[in-house]
Amino acid sequence: MRYILVSLFSLVLSAQDIAVRADKLYTVSGSMISDGIVVIEKGKIKAIGKASDIKLPAGIKIIQGNVAMPGIIDGHSTVGFSGLLNQRHDQEQVERSAPIQPELRAIDAYNPKDPLVRFLAHRGITTVHTGHGPGALVSGQTLIAKTTGNTIDETVIVSEAMIAATLGDSIRNAGTKAPGTRSKAMAMIRSELLSAQAYMRKVDIAKAEQRPERNIRMEALIQVLKRERPLLITAHKSIDIMGVLRLGKEFNIQVILDGAADAHLLIREIKASGVSIIIHPLMAYPRGEMENINLETPALLYKAGIPFIFQSGFEAYVPKTRVVLWEAAMAVGNGLSWEQTIYTLTLGAARLLGIQGRVGSLEVGKDGDIALFSGDPFEWTTRCTGTVINGQLISEGELLKD
């Protein structure tokens, strides 16, 4: 019965020009507006300000709420790859036939119609950075998409966002299958990047008629070497985090730390490296590689000036996704201010992911993505009463008014 209900809620209303009015309107790029209103036309924000200052077009539909803010951005997920049913046919996040496969494209496996995508949309998450997840040394590529739409063309913002890799105990294999140790794992990644460097030199010096045969694996890694795409590396323990920092320095590539449970133990080193972090879900179990989880890590990172954002991450159990809003709420009670947390979930996430021109704040010209709540978004009793994506009303609560 639950599955049927989720599917019914996934129906998207027809696009229309609408206005969103709220007692408290948080733009993130500016000050909170009391009794504020956002006018959305053709999916884009047309006007924003106090309701008394903005003249609305005749007949426009008005969505009324208590609190409105930019649509929430999930910094890293596997939603759309790790599906609701938890069966082999809907688990696309890791291909285990080889340890290194950067050529695996996210757009070839992402399912925008999976019920978990809509589940997030109904909780105010309007954009997700998702794709191949932890579980292989280099598991494949990621993409950035809206949590609405029926096809890749309708939903994807960035089809080739990052290349996902993993270091640590979770990818160590037993017996003779590599990698069996940390040093072997790092050697395999370094060797692959050196091969990509050699292939890049061949391409650069070869004449058009003598170009080497295409190698899609090398082409994917060349984008990393040219700093056109980051290498997103899941690493939790201090020893693995330091390996990530060395790798980035050796090859002069942009690496982004994912997870980083031990980050609070390496503040100085991470700060000096200039690396950004997509911090682990704060409510993850503190065991194994994540035994050193510290709920104050976001506050410590902020104080040190280290860029970071929140994520829902990957879960092995059903329903295989967390809600990034609830994960971030833990930081509010552990040293990170309310304003800093809202920023990190919206404009901060957009900036780290390179999509700040479209989403992350309520500004004229940006996508009409808005999350409405019955009260403080970080209070457990607060409900998401409406989600607007690209000017479309995706979900609605009892506060909808014509």
C-alpha positions as CSV (number, residue, x, y, z in Angstrom):
1,M,0.0,0.0,0.0
2,R,2.9,2.4,0.8
3,Y,4.3,1.9,-2.7
4,I,1.0,2.8,-4.3
5,L,0.7,5.9,-2.3
6,V,4.2,7.1,-3.1
7,S,3.5,6.6,-6.8
8,L,0.3,8.6,-6.6
9,F,2.1,11.4,-4.9
10,S,4.6,11.5,-7.7
11,L,2.1,13.0,-10.1
12,V,3.3,16.5,-11.1
13,L,0.8,19.2,-11.8
14,S,1.0,21.1,-15.0
15,A,3.4,24.0,-15.2
16,Q,1.8,27.3,-14.5
17,D,2.7,30.8,-13.4
18,I,2.4,30.9,-9.6
19,A,3.2,33.0,-6.6
20,V,4.5,31.7,-3.3
21,R,3.7,33.8,-0.2
22,A,5.0,33.1,3.3
23,D,5.0,34.7,6.7
24,K,8.8,34.2,6.7
25,L,10.6,34.1,3.3
26,Y,14.3,33.2,3.5
27,T,16.1,34.2,0.3
28,V,19.5,33.0,1.6
29,S,21.3,35.5,-0.7
30,G,19.7,38.4,1.3
31,S,17.7,39.1,4.5
32,M,14.6,37.2,5.6
33,I,11.4,38.9,4.3
34,S,8.4,39.1,6.6
35,D,5.2,38.5,4.6
36,G,7.3,37.9,1.5
37,I,6.2,36.7,-1.9
38,V,8.0,35.1,-4.9
39,V,6.5,35.3,-8.4
40,I,7.4,32.5,-10.8
41,E,6.8,32.8,-14.5
42,K,7.8,30.1,-17.0
43,G,9.7,28.2,-14.3
44,K,11.9,31.2,-13.4
45,I,11.7,33.7,-10.5
46,K,10.2,36.9,-12.0
47,A,10.0,39.0,-8.8
48,I,10.6,38.7,-5.1
49,G,9.9,41.1,-2.1
50,K,7.3,42.1,0.4
51,A,3.8,41.1,-0.6
52,S,2.6,44.7,-0.2
53,D,5.2,45.9,-2.7
54,I,4.6,43.5,-5.6
55,K,1.6,43.6,-7.9
56,L,0.5,40.2,-8.9
57,P,-0.8,39.3,-12.4
58,A,-4.6,38.7,-12.4
59,G,-5.7,35.2,-11.7
60,I,-2.3,33.9,-10.7
61,K,-2.4,30.9,-8.3
62,I,-1.0,31.7,-4.8
63,I,0.7,29.2,-2.6
64,Q,0.5,30.2,1.0
65,G,2.9,28.9,3.7
66,N,4.4,29.8,7.1
67,V,8.0,29.4,6.1
68,A,9.5,29.4,2.6
69,M,13.1,28.9,1.6
70,P,15.1,27.9,-1.5
71,G,14.7,24.2,-2.5
72,I,17.1,22.0,-0.6
73,I,20.1,20.5,-2.3
74,D,21.4,17.0,-1.3
75,G,25.2,17.2,-1.7
76,H,25.7,13.5,-2.4
77,S,23.3,10.6,-2.7
78,T,22.7,7.4,-4.7
79,V,19.0,8.0,-5.0
80,G,17.8,7.0,-8.5
81,F,20.5,4.3,-8.6
82,S,19.8,2.5,-5.3
83,G,16.0,2.0,-5.8
84,L,13.1,1.5,-3.4
85,L,12.7,-2.2,-3.9
86,N,16.2,-3.2,-2.9
87,Q,16.3,-5.9,-5.5
88,R,19.0,-6.6,-8.0
89,H,17.2,-5.0,-10.9
90,D,17.0,-1.6,-9.1
91,Q,20.4,-1.5,-7.6
92,E,22.7,0.3,-10.1
93,Q,25.1,2.2,-7.8
94,V,28.1,-0.2,-8.0
95,E,29.3,-2.4,-10.8
96,R,31.6,-5.0,-9.3
97,S,33.1,-6.6,-12.4
98,A,36.3,-4.5,-12.1
99,P,37.7,-2.3,-9.4
100,I,38.3,0.8,-11.6
101,Q,35.6,2.0,-14.0
102,P,35.5,5.8,-14.4
103,E,33.9,5.4,-17.8
104,L,30.5,4.3,-16.3
105,R,28.1,7.2,-17.1
106,A,25.5,8.1,-14.5
107,I,23.0,9.1,-17.2
108,D,22.9,5.5,-18.5
109,A,21.6,4.2,-15.1
110,Y,19.7,7.0,-13.4
111,N,16.0,6.4,-12.9
112,P,14.2,9.7,-12.3
113,K,10.9,7.9,-11.7
114,D,12.1,5.8,-8.8
115,P,9.7,6.5,-5.9
116,L,12.5,7.5,-3.6
117,V,13.2,10.5,-5.8
118,R,9.7,11.7,-5.3
119,F,9.9,10.8,-1.6
120,L,12.7,13.4,-1.3
121,A,10.8,15.9,-3.3
122,H,7.9,15.8,-0.9
123,R,10.3,16.7,1.9
124,G,11.6,19.9,0.2
125,I,14.7,18.4,-1.5
126,T,14.6,19.8,-5.0
127,T,18.1,19.0,-6.3
128,V,20.3,15.9,-5.8
129,H,23.9,15.2,-6.7
130,T,23.7,11.4,-7.2
131,G,25.4,8.6,-9.1
132,H,27.7,5.7,-8.7
133,G,28.4,5.2,-5.0
134,P,30.9,3.8,-2.5
135,G,31.9,0.1,-2.9
136,A,34.5,0.1,-5.6
137,L,37.9,1.7,-6.0
138,V,36.5,3.9,-8.8
139,S,32.9,3.2,-9.2
140,G,31.8,5.6,-12.0
141,Q,30.4,9.0,-12.6
142,T,27.8,11.2,-10.9
143,L,25.2,13.7,-12.1
144,I,23.1,16.5,-10.7
145,A,19.3,16.4,-11.2
146,K,16.0,17.9,-10.1
147,T,13.7,15.6,-8.1
148,T,11.0,15.9,-10.7
149,G,10.6,14.8,-14.3
150,N,10.1,11.5,-16.1
151,T,13.1,11.4,-18.4
152,I,16.8,12.3,-18.2
153,D,16.4,15.3,-20.5
154,E,13.6,16.7,-18.2
155,T,15.4,16.2,-14.9
156,V,19.2,16.4,-15.3
157,I,21.1,19.7,-14.7
158,V,24.6,18.4,-15.1
159,S,25.0,15.0,-16.8
160,E,28.7,14.6,-15.9
161,A,29.4,16.1,-12.5
162,M,32.2,14.1,-10.8
163,I,33.9,10.7,-10.8
164,A,33.4,8.7,-7.6
165,A,36.1,6.8,-5.9
166,T,36.5,5.1,-2.5
167,L,39.5,4.4,-0.2
168,G,39.5,2.4,3.0
169,D,38.4,-0.9,4.4
170,S,35.1,-1.1,2.4
171,I,36.9,-1.7,-0.9
172,R,39.6,-4.1,0.3
173,N,39.2,-7.6,-1.1
174,A,40.2,-10.9,0.5
175,G,42.5,-13.4,-1.1
176,T,44.3,-12.6,-4.4
177,K,41.7,-10.1,-5.8
178,A,43.0,-6.5,-5.8
179,P,43.0,-4.2,-4.0
180,G,43.8,-6.2,-0.8
181,T,45.5,-3.4,1.1
182,R,45.5,0.4,1.3
183,S,48.8,0.8,-0.4
184,K,47.6,-1.4,-3.3
185,A,44.4,0.6,-3.7
186,M,46.4,3.9,-3.9
187,A,48.9,2.4,-6.3
188,M,46.1,1.3,-8.6
189,I,44.6,4.8,-8.7
190,R,48.0,6.4,-9.2
191,S,48.8,4.0,-12.0
192,E,45.5,4.7,-13.7
193,L,46.1,8.4,-13.6
194,L,49.6,8.0,-14.9
195,S,48.2,6.0,-17.8
196,A,45.7,8.8,-18.5
197,Q,48.5,11.3,-18.5
198,A,50.4,9.3,-21.1
199,Y,47.2,8.9,-23.2
200,M,46.6,12.6,-23.0
201,R,50.1,13.3,-24.3
202,K,49.6,11.0,-27.2
203,V,46.4,12.7,-28.1
204,D,48.0,16.2,-27.8
205,I,50.9,15.4,-30.1
206,A,49.3,13.2,-32.6
207,K,48.1,14.5,-36.0
208,A,44.4,14.2,-36.7
209,E,44.9,11.1,-38.9
210,Q,47.2,9.4,-36.4
211,R,45.1,9.9,-33.2
212,P,45.2,6.9,-30.9
213,E,42.1,4.7,-30.7
214,R,39.5,6.1,-28.4
215,N,39.7,4.9,-24.8
216,I,36.6,6.1,-22.9
217,R,38.2,5.2,-19.6
218,M,41.2,7.4,-20.3
219,E,38.9,10.2,-21.6
220,A,37.0,10.2,-18.3
221,L,40.2,10.5,-16.3
222,I,41.7,13.2,-18.6
223,Q,38.8,15.4,-17.5
224,V,40.0,14.9,-13.9
225,L,43.6,15.7,-14.9
226,K,42.5,18.8,-16.7
227,R,40.5,19.9,-13.6
228,E,37.3,19.8,-15.7
229,R,35.7,17.5,-13.2
230,P,36.5,16.7,-9.6
231,L,37.5,13.3,-8.2
232,L,35.0,12.6,-5.4
233,I,36.7,10.3,-3.0
234,T,34.9,8.6,-0.1
235,A,37.4,8.3,2.8
236,H,36.6,8.2,6.5
237,K,39.7,7.3,8.4
238,S,42.6,9.7,9.0
239,I,45.0,7.5,7.1
240,D,42.7,7.5,4.0
241,I,42.0,11.2,4.2
242,M,45.7,11.9,4.1
243,G,46.0,9.7,1.1
244,V,43.4,11.8,-0.7
245,L,45.3,15.0,0.1
246,R,48.5,13.5,-1.2
247,L,46.8,12.3,-4.4
248,G,45.4,15.7,-5.1
249,K,48.7,17.4,-4.6
250,E,50.7,14.9,-6.7
251,F,48.5,15.1,-9.8
252,N,47.3,18.7,-9.2
253,I,43.7,17.6,-9.5
254,Q,40.6,18.8,-7.8
255,V,39.6,16.3,-5.2
256,I,36.5,16.5,-3.0
257,L,36.4,14.6,0.3
258,D,33.3,12.5,0.8
259,G,32.3,11.3,4.2
260,A,35.4,12.2,6.1
261,A,34.3,10.9,9.5
262,D,37.8,11.8,10.9
263,A,37.8,15.3,9.4
264,H,37.7,16.9,12.9
265,L,41.1,15.3,13.6
266,L,42.8,16.8,10.6
267,I,41.4,20.3,10.4
268,R,44.8,21.9,9.9
269,E,45.8,19.5,7.1
270,I,42.5,19.8,5.3
271,K,42.5,23.6,5.5
272,A,46.1,23.7,4.1
273,S,45.1,21.5,1.1
274,G,42.2,23.7,0.0
275,V,40.0,20.6,-0.3
276,S,36.2,20.8,0.1
277,I,34.1,18.2,2.0
278,I,30.7,16.6,1.5
279,I,30.4,15.6,5.2
280,H,28.9,12.2,6.1
281,P,25.3,11.9,7.3
282,L,25.4,13.1,10.9
283,M,23.0,10.3,12.1
284,A,25.1,7.5,10.6
285,Y,26.1,4.7,12.9
286,P,29.4,5.4,14.7
287,R,31.1,2.1,13.9
288,G,33.7,0.6,11.7
289,E,35.4,3.3,9.6
290,M,33.0,5.9,11.0
291,E,33.6,5.1,14.6
292,N,35.1,8.6,15.2
293,I,32.0,10.5,14.0
294,N,31.7,13.9,15.8
295,L,28.5,15.9,15.6
296,E,30.4,19.1,16.0
297,T,32.5,18.5,12.8
298,P,30.4,20.9,10.7
299,A,30.8,23.7,13.3
300,L,34.6,23.0,13.4
301,L,34.8,23.1,9.6
302,Y,32.9,26.3,9.4
303,K,35.1,27.9,12.1
304,A,38.2,26.9,10.1
305,G,36.9,28.2,6.8
306,I,36.8,24.8,5.1
307,P,34.0,24.6,2.5
308,F,31.5,21.8,3.2
309,I,28.0,20.7,2.5
310,F,25.6,18.0,3.8
311,Q,24.5,14.8,2.2
312,S,22.2,11.9,2.6
313,G,24.8,9.4,1.5
314,F,24.3,5.7,0.7
315,E,22.5,3.2,2.9
316,A,22.6,-0.6,2.5
317,Y,19.1,-1.0,4.0
318,V,15.6,-0.2,2.7
319,P,14.6,2.5,1.8
320,K,18.2,3.2,0.8
321,T,18.1,7.0,1.4
322,R,18.2,9.4,4.2
323,V,16.7,12.9,4.2
324,V,19.5,15.5,4.1
325,L,17.3,18.1,5.9
326,W,17.2,15.9,9.0
327,E,20.9,15.1,8.8
328,A,21.7,18.8,8.7
329,A,19.3,19.5,11.7
330,M,21.8,17.6,13.9
331,A,24.4,20.3,13.2
332,V,22.1,23.1,14.4
333,G,22.2,21.5,17.9
334,N,25.9,21.0,17.8
335,G,27.5,24.3,17.3
336,L,26.5,25.3,13.7
337,S,24.1,28.3,13.6
338,W,20.7,28.2,12.1
339,E,21.7,30.6,9.3
340,Q,24.9,28.7,8.5
341,T,23.0,25.5,8.2
342,I,20.4,26.9,5.9
343,Y,23.1,28.4,3.7
344,T,25.0,25.1,3.6
345,L,21.8,23.2,2.5
346,T,21.1,25.7,-0.3
347,L,23.5,28.3,-1.7
348,G,26.6,26.8,-0.2
349,A,25.7,23.4,-1.7
350,A,25.0,25.1,-5.1
351,R,28.4,26.8,-5.1
352,L,30.3,23.7,-4.2
353,L,28.5,21.8,-7.0
354,G,28.9,24.6,-9.5
355,I,25.2,25.2,-10.1
356,Q,24.8,28.5,-8.2
357,G,23.7,30.2,-11.4
358,R,20.4,28.3,-11.3
359,V,19.6,27.2,-7.8
360,G,20.5,27.7,-4.1
361,S,18.9,31.1,-3.4
362,L,15.7,33.0,-4.2
363,E,16.8,35.6,-6.8
364,V,15.3,37.0,-10.0
365,G,16.3,34.8,-12.9
366,K,16.9,31.6,-11.0
367,D,14.9,28.4,-11.1
368,G,11.6,28.6,-9.3
369,D,12.5,26.0,-6.6
370,I,11.0,26.6,-3.2
371,A,10.4,24.5,-0.1
372,L,7.5,25.4,2.3
373,F,7.3,24.4,5.9
374,S,4.8,24.6,8.7
375,G,7.5,26.1,11.0
376,D,11.2,25.9,11.6
377,P,12.6,23.4,9.1
378,F,14.9,22.0,11.7
379,E,12.2,21.1,14.3
380,W,11.2,17.5,14.3
381,T,7.5,18.3,14.4
382,T,7.6,20.6,11.4
383,R,6.1,19.4,8.2
384,C,7.0,20.2,4.6
385,T,3.7,21.7,3.3
386,G,4.7,22.2,-0.3
387,T,7.5,21.8,-2.8
388,V,7.8,23.9,-6.0
389,I,10.3,22.8,-8.7
390,N,10.8,24.8,-11.9
391,G,7.6,26.6,-11.1
392,Q,5.7,23.3,-10.8
393,L,3.8,22.5,-7.7
394,I,5.1,19.0,-6.9
395,S,3.4,18.5,-3.5
396,E,1.0,20.5,-1.5
397,G,-0.3,20.6,2.1
398,E,-3.5,22.1,3.5
399,L,-2.0,25.6,3.3
400,L,-2.7,25.8,-0.5
401,K,-5.0,28.7,-1.4
402,D,-6.3,29.8,-4.7
